[in-house]
Structures are given as structure tokens and as C-alpha cells.
Amino acid sequence: MIKSIQQFQTEGGKNLEKVFMNYSSDMTKIAEMVKGVKERVINLGLSMIAEELEMYDAFLCKNRQARPEWYVERKDETTLLTSLGSVTYHKTLFKNKFTGKYEYLLDRVMGIEKHERMSEDAVAELLGEAVQTSYRKGGISACMTEECVSKETVMNKLHALEFPKNTEQLEKKKVVDYLYIDADEDHVSLQFRERKGDLINLENNRKNNQAIAKLVYIYEGIEKEAPAGKRHKLINPYYFCRVCNGKENRKLWDEVYEYIENHYEVNRIKKIYLNADGGAWIKSGKKSIAGITYVFDEFHLEKAVMKLTSHMKDRREDTRKELYEAIRKKKKSDFEEIVEKLEEGLKDQKEVKRIEDNKVYLLSNWTAAKLRLNHKDGVKGCSAEGHVSHVLSSRMSSRPMGWSIKGMSKMAELRAYYYNGRDMLELVRYQKENLQKAVGCEEVVFSCEEMLREERKRRRVLGKLAELPIYRIPYPQIRKIANFKGHIYGL
């Protein structure tokens, strides 16, 4: 870092002066000035990082007590892509005298796996963009400079992700009168399931190229975004997205209930409402969450009523009002009488089947539909359709694109992670297991004489710079080395 600053004082300073001089000759070109300053400052940062890493590598080479089982084999040049740009530096390859294994010990200390050429911050930037737009733009956003990561690399990073469960338990759990759970699904197109060419043709000669991504979210109610505005927002929403079937559905609902139990005083909630369209996997959530009340989604309720009356030319609106009134206040028999009149005179069997299907659909969700239309006891509107479009479809199905089962599953979970406001850098670090310290290795201890000797060396290197205020912190290099030895314990 010291050499980089010295070099910047001599060469970088002159380059910056040239940038500012060019700007003074034409003050309309502020963009060129900003671009020139940015380029040189980034180059300074990259050279400082490279020098810092080489300093730690040099320490490993010089101090054999830090690596009692390893000896130096050779020094190699390497490049690490960071969010700032590509850092090119030299690192030493060591060989274990007992096992014969070769390893870059600096990589082990830094937590960089073999063949890894990207830093954690670059991967976090990559995922942060890919979750919103595309693999290609994610690769472009990995760093500030012109380097670009391939779409395949972005895909591989996504496929390798494992997501942490939210096991956070609040010391003081929230107390609410009503809690709401909305659930729906997005139908996503597939290029293949497990491998290319494995899509099969169904009986109707169509390929089985559809899969379902499921969305469940919890919230405490609805409020206006602004006091005088018309738009509304959910209060403290939390999202769950999965691609799951069978027993995995139960795991999803168990995770939903675990979140509720960890964050809310469940015994003090008056009612938990489940807003949905009546899907079997959604209704199964009632078995996992005790005391839940299912309410029919108004979008699908309105859609079914419209399909019952779509063949009518006259009195269409009046008939719909009758159907809504029958659902709201009357019995199933009254509703069926109205539907039977709608079927009178129909000769097209497709229309008859459409009416029968929607009649059965509404009758199977009769109590939930009544709750929806009566709006009592804290029942709120359902926004599941809008959230499916916003959280899942906007990235996964609203544009022509094809996924694999693994890709859509990981992207669905990443979308939930993103909308829950979680940190991408924490997700990247979650992928790496903590290295275990070796047993029986002695900790490296620095004596006072060693520390003073290092300080004298530092002052000889710095010269006049040693007296600058930035370097008046006692023994900065020694402090860094003292911290570094804690990381190399056990090499």
C-alpha cells in the first residue's frame, strides 16, 4: 500500500493534474473530468489491494514458524476479479513436507477456494443484478470496470446457492390482532427439467414444459403509502418462494408457521387469514397452521362469476349482482337455482361444461367466498395476483425465457431473499464453511524486539511519509500482522 501511494504521488498526481488542466480549457466537459478521476482513483485502489495481499504473502514466506509443515515451491502471478476491478498480484505456492500436497496458503487464509477467480463482493454484485434483470447484466455488474463475467458463470453461481433459514427469534415478539397469509403460484416455462432433451410429449401432443413456482407471504395488514395517496402497501411483509411438490409442500408450510411462531405472540392473534384461490397445496396449509381461516381470493371469485355469465347478452350485469347476492347472504341451493337458469337453452356443450366447472369451483369454496364478500372481522383484500406478477413473473415468466427445474427453483428462492431485504454479501459468505483450526499447532507470538524491528523497517521504507498524520497510528503494520497471525493459526 505504501509503494502504491508513493507511486500515485509521483505519477498519479501528474495524471490528475492533466485531467483537471484539460477540463479548465473546456469547462463543459465535466463528464470527461469525472471519468478521468474515476479511472485513476480505481487504479490506485487496485494497486493498493494488490500490494496489501502481496505483503501478507511475503509474511508467510519469511516466517517459517507460521507454516511449520510447508515450504516454498514457487511464486505465481494471479488475477482476482473484485467489484472494483481486476487485482493482479503475486502469491506463493507451498508444498507440504509430509503429504506432498501443493497449496497457496494465502488463498486458504483469504477463504478463496481452488480455481475461484472472483471475490465475495463481486459475486454479491453479480447476484444483486441477476436477481432483478438477467444473467448477462449480472455478469456486467460484477465489477465497476470493463471486465465482464459470462452468463454461464452467473448461472453456475446461482445453481450452487444454498439459502439460510430465517431462524431469528425476537426477544419481544409482536402483538397483532390479525395476521394475513396470501398464497399463489406462477407457471414458468422450461427448456428442460434435469438435462436437455428430457421434455416429453403429453396426450394432447404438447410438451410437458411447465413448472410451478409457489409464493407465500405473511403481512400484518394494509396501509397507505402516503397519507393523501391512493396506493397501498403491505405492513411488514415476509416472502417464501419454492418449487416444491408432495411432502415438500409440508416443509414450506412448516417454515411459514415457524416464522410466525418466532416473530408473533400466536396466542394473542384473534385470527390468521389465508387468502388464496382454493388450490389444494394452499388449502393444505390449514393443517400446518392451527386456527387458520381460509378466505377466497376476490380476483378468482370475480373471474368465476364472469365466466358463468359470459354467454349472456342482456341482463349480464344484473345476473352477476344476483350471483354475488346469493353468495353473500343466501344458501347454496339459491345459488344453484340461478346457475340452472343460466344453463337453460344452451346447446353448446363447451359452454355447459364451462358453467358447470365454475359452479363446482364456487361451491367448493363457498364459505371462503362468503367471508370475502362480507368483509367482516378484519378481512382484507388479497394482493396475491399482483405479488406473483411482481415477485416471480417479472423475472421468470413475463418475458419469453426457459429455465431448468434447478435454475427456476434457485431463482425463486433468491427473489424471496431479495424482497425480504436480505444482504447478498451475507448469502455469498453463507456458502463457505468456516475453516477449522488444526489441533496441536502453536500460536505465533511476536516479541517486543520483533515489533520494534518491524517499526524501524517501516520508517526506513516510508522516509518522510512516516511523519505524515496518516501514519502516526502506533505500529500500523505490526497491528495488521498481529491480526493476520490469528488467521494463519493452524497452517
N, C-alpha and C positions, 0 to 999 in steps of 0.2 A: 504493500500500500504506500509505503514511504517513497519508493522509487517512482511509482506512478504519479504521485503528487509532484515530485521534483521534475519529472519529465513534462507534466502538464504546465508547470510554472515556466518552463523554457519554451516548449513547442506549442502546447495547447493555448497558452496565453496569447502568443503571437497570432495563432489562427483565429482566436476570438476577436482580437483587435481588427483583423482583416474583415471579419464578418460585420462588425459594427461600423467600420470605415465604409464598406460598400453600402450599408444602409444609410449612412449620413449623406451619400451622394444622391440617393433617390429614396426619400422617406415614405413613398407609397408602397414600398416592397417590404412591409413588416413581416409578411409570411416567410420570405426568404431568410430574414434575420432570425426568426423563431426556429426555422428548420435547421439553420446552421448552428445555432446554440445547442439545440436538442441533440444533433448528431455528435457534437464534440463532448457534451456532458455525458452522453451514453457511453461513448468510447472511454472516457475517464472512468466511469463506473465499472465497465467490463474489465479494464486493466487492473483496477484496484481489487476486484474479486479474484482475478487470476493470481495476482501477487499474494493475496491472503492465503489462498489454497496452497500455493507453492511453498509458502512459509511453514505451514503445518506439515507438508510432506517432507520438507527439509529437516524438521524437528524429528520426525520418525526415522529418517536416515541417520542422523547424528547420534541419537540416544538409543543405544542398544538395549538398555535396561527397560525401555518401554516396549520392546518386542523381543524378549529373550529367546523365542523359538524360531525367529525369522531372520534371514539375511538378505542383503540387497542383490537382486539379479540384474536389473537394468532400469533405465528411466525412459518413459514413453510420453509422447505428446498426445493429448486428447482434447476433445471439444464437448462441452456441456451446454445444451440449449436451455436458457433461462427466459423468464418473461421480459428481461431487459435486452437480451440478445445472446449470441453465442460467445461463451467464455472458453478461450483456448489456453491451456496451461499444461505443465509437465507433472507427471506423477510417477512414483517408483513402484516397480513390480518386485515383490518379495517372494522368497521361497521358504517353505517350512522345512527345517533340517531333519525333522522326524518323519513327516508324512510325505514330503516331496511335493506338496500342494503349492501352486502358484496363486498369488492374490495381491491385488492392490489394496494395501491396508488403509489408505486414505479413503477409498470407496466404502470400506466396511465402517469406518468411523462416521462417515457422512450419511450412511444408510442408503447408499446407491447400490442397487443390485447389478449383477453381471449383465452386460450389453445394454444397460439403461443409459440413454443419452439425453434425458430430459430431467430438469429439476422439478421439485414438487410444485413450485409456484407456476411453472409453465404448464404443467398438467392441469392445475386448478383453473388457470385462464382458459385452457382448451375446453374443459368440461363446461365451464360457465357460459361459453358461447355456443357450444354444440347443443346444450340442452334447450337453447332458445331458438336457434336458427337451423344450422346444418353441420354435417361433418366437415365440409370444405371450409366454411367460415370459422369453425372451431380450430382447424389447423392453422389458418391465417392469424388468428388471435392469440396463438400460443406465446408469441413474443412481440415486442414493440418494433423490432427492425424487420427487414425484408425476408428473413427466414420463414419458411412455411412447412408445416407438418402435413404429411399425406393424409388423405381421407381414410385409408386403411389403418394407419396408426391411431387415428382418433377412434375408429370403430373398435380396434383391439383394446384400447384403454377403457372404453365403455363396457365391452363384454367381460372384462376382467374385474369389474367393480363388485364389491360386497358392501352392503349397506348396514350401518349400525342401527339397532333397535332403539327407540326412544324409551329408555328405562328411567328417565328423570322422575323423581318423586318430590313434589312440592312440600316444603316443611309446613306451610299453611295452605291447605287445599282450598280451592274456590267454592263459594256457596252460590248456587244459582237456582231459580225456581224451575226453569225449563231448559232442557238441553236438546239439541236437534242433530240428527244424523241424516244426511242426504246420500243417496247411492244411485249410481247409473253406470253405463258401460259405453265403450267406444269400439266400433268394429273396424279393425285395422287390416289392410291388405298385406299379403305375404308374397315374397319372392320364392321362399322355400321355408320348410319347417326346421329340420335339422341340417340338411345338406341340399345342394342344388339338384333339382330334378325329382324331389320326393313328393311333389303335389300330385294327388290322384284325382281322377275324374269321378264325379258323383253320378247318380242315376239319371239326372237331367242333363248329363254331358257337360256340366260345369265343374271347373276345378275347385277343389277344397282349399281355397286360398284366402280364407278369412279367419281371423282370431279375435278374441275379445280381451280388451284391457279394461279392468274394473276400477272404478273410482268410488271411494267412500270418504266423506269428510264430516267433521264434527264442528259445531259452532254454538255460540251462546245466544244468538238472536240476530236481528237485523237493525241497522241504524242508518241514518242519512250520512252521506259523505260530507256534506256541508249543510249548515242549518237552513239555508234558503234553497238548497238544491233539490233536484228530483231524483237523482241517482242514490242508490242504497249500497251498502256493503255489509258483509258478514262480520260479526263480532268474534274475534279470536278464533278464526278457522284453523283446523289442522287436517292435513290430507293424507290419505293412504291410497296408493296405486299399485295394483298387482295384475299379473297374468296368471290365473290360477283356476283349478278345477277340482271337483270332488272334495277330498279331505283338506286340500289346501285352502278351500273357502273357509273352513272352520278355523284354520290358523289365522286367516285375515281378520275374522270377527273377534277371535280371542285377543288379537293385538289391539283392536279398536276398544274392546272392553278394558283391557289393561291400561290403556291411555286414560280412559275415563276414570278408572279407579285411582290412578296415580295423581290426577290433577283436580278431581272434584269430590266434594262430600256427597257421595252417592245417596246416602240415607236421607239427605235433606232436599233432594231433587223431587219436585212434585210429579213431573212426567218427563220421559225421554221419548221424543217423537222420531220415528223413522219415516222419512219422506221418500217415496220411490214409485216405480211403475208396476210393481207386482211381480217382478222376476223371481224365480224360485230361489236363486242364490242369495237374493236380497232378503227374502222372507225368512231364510234360514238363520239370519242374524238375530231373529227374535229368540231363538233357542240359546244363543250365547249370551245375550244381554237380558237379564231379568227385568220384568216390568215395562218393557218397551211397547209403545203404541204405534201401530202402523197407520200412516196416512197416505192416501193415494195422491200421486203427482197430478197437479191440475193440467199440465200440458197433455199428458196421455188421456186424462179424463175428457178434456175438450176434443181431442183428436178422435176418440171413440164415438162421442156423441155426433160429431160432424160426419163420420163415416156412416152412422145409422141413418142420416137424413140427406146424404149427398145426392141421392137419386131423385129427390123431390124438386119440383119446380115452383109450386105455390106452397105457401104456409111453412116454408122451411124454418124460418126464424121462430115462428110460433110453436112449432113442434119441438124444437130444441129447448125452448123455455119450459114446455110441458115435461120433457125428459129430465131436465135439471130439477124441476119442482118435485117430480116423483122420487128422484134420488135423495133430495134434501129432506122431505117430510113424509113421504108415503112408504108403502111396503113394496116388496119385490114383485108381488102379483100385479100391482098397479103399473109398475114399470113394464112388465111383460105384456100387459094388455095393449099399451101404447106401441110397443115393438111389433106385436102381431098385426096391428092395423097398418103399420109401415110395410109389412110383407104382402098385404093384400094386393092382388093384381099383378104382382111381379112374375114375369115369365123367365127372365134370365137367371139361370142357376148360380152364376157367379155373384150376382147382386144378392140373391137369397143367402148364399154362403157368407158373404161379407157382413150382412146384418146379423146372422146367427153367431158368427165368430165374435163380433163386438158386443153382442148381448151377453154371451157367456163370459167375456172378458170383464165387463162391468159387474155382472152378478157375482163373479168370483172375488171381486174387490169391493163388495157392496158397503160394508161397514166403514172401510177406509175412505171410500168416496163420500159417504155421508159426513164424516169428520172433516174432510176437505172443504165441502161446500158450506158447512155450518160455521166454521172458523171460531170455535169456542175453546176456552181453556188454554190459551196461549198458542194455538195452531198458527204457524206462519207459512208464507208462500214458499214453494220449493224452487230452488235455482239449479237443480241437478243438470238439466239440459244445457244451460249456459256454461256451467262449470266444466262439463265434459268437453264442450267446444273449446273453452279457454285453456284448460289444464292439459287435455290429451289431444284432441283433434287438431288444434292449431299447429302442433308439431308432428303428429303421427299419421293423420289421415285426411286432412282438409286439402292437401296437395297430392298429385299423383306420385306415390312412392311405395316401395315394397320393403318389407322387413323380414328378418328371420324371427323365430319364436324367442330366441335368446336376446336378440337386439331390441325387440319391442318390449320385452319384459324389463330389461335393464333401463331402457329409456323411460318407461312408465314410472319406475321407482325413482329415477333421477329427477323426473318432473315433480314428483311429490316432494322430494328432498329440497328442490329449488324453491317451490312455492311455500314450503314451511320455513323459509328464511335461513336454512342451514348453510354453514360455511363450506365451500368447495375444498379449501385447503385442508380442513379437518377431515373431509371424506378421503382425500388423497393419502393423508397420513394414517388413516384408519386401515388402509390396505397393507401397511407394513407392520410386521411383528417386531416387538422390541427385542433387540439382540441381548441374549443372556450373557452375563459376565462369567468368564471362566473361573473355575474353582481352583484355589491354590496359588494364584498369581499375586505377587506383592505389588502394592500401590507404589507408584513413583513419587518420591518425596524430594523437593528441592531445598537445598541448604541456603543459608543466608549468603554464603560466599558465591554460590552459583547465581543467585539473584542479582548480586552486585556486579558480577562479571558480565551478565547479560545486559545490565543497565549501562555499563561502560561501553560495551559494543554498540549499543543503540545510539549513544551520544556521538560516537565516532562516525557512525553512518549518517546521522542527521546533521551534524555540524551546527550551523547557525539555526537550523529549523528546530533544534532541541529546546531553544529558548522561547519559541512561539507559544502563546497561551493554549493553543490546541493540544500541545504536547506536555503541558505541565501537570497532567494527572500522574501521580506517582506510579512508576513502573507499568505503563500500559501494556507493553509487550509481555512482561512477566505475568501480568494478570491473565492475559489471553492464554499463555502457555499453561498456567496453573489450571485454568478451566479445561483446556484441551486434554490434560492428563487424565481428567475424570472420564473422558470419552474413550481413551485408549486403554483403560484398565482392563486387563484380561487378554490383550493381544498375544 
